[in-house]
Amino acid sequence: MTAMIEYWLTDAKRFWRSVLITGFMQPLFYVLALGVGLGTVIDRNGTTSLGVPYLAFVAPALLVAAAVQIAANDASYPVLSKFKWERSFHGMASTPLTPWQISDGTLLWIALRSVVNSALYLAILSCFGATQRWQAVFAVPAAALTGLALAAPVAAFAATRENEGQGFNVLSRFILIPMFLFAGTFYPIDRLPDWGRWVAYCTPLWHGTELARAAALGDQSGPAIAGHLAYLGAMTVIGVLLSRRAFAWRIQK
């Protein structure tokens, strides 16, 4: 597992500048546009019954959404590339590393990236006064868990692809973007019709957002938090098992 992390760290040196710039500029722009800009309009007009400033409400959700986006991106094209074009994973399989270790190491790297990016995101949010209590730091592991819960099945899907085709476009347009818009990121899901709320309940992003808001705002009960953790934990375990199986199949193919 350590060897896998060292490999990904070495690989990341090729594009660390773009990662750093994206990790800093993306949260900054989101906070300025949605949290400060839109939030000022909403708070001034008194059109929200959130009980907190809009920036404080949306900040934990943006943190989780960013982790999910990064995790999904890292689990899609990079995984396919390592199998099809670079064939790095096949080379690793010729060493004592097993397909399961390659899969788990890849997912662990994605989780670590999510932690680092989420910590940077939280620091930027704090500079704008978006965090109201120190327990907001627990939003970072909540975001990383949510990212991993989605990255694992995406990695399994990527491992089965022969080429990029339209698979990743469909994933982005019909799963990631709608989930980002309708899973309670920008407004409470009680604004949605009944069917919309049930759709939100099925998304990992909603559960992760609720966990992050519980950490940042303290507005969740113990059983609710346990339920969110159970959902994300179960999805992660299932995704890891699917990823292990897909990696083994692709390497032995």
Beta strands, then each sheet from edge to edge (+ up, - down):
end
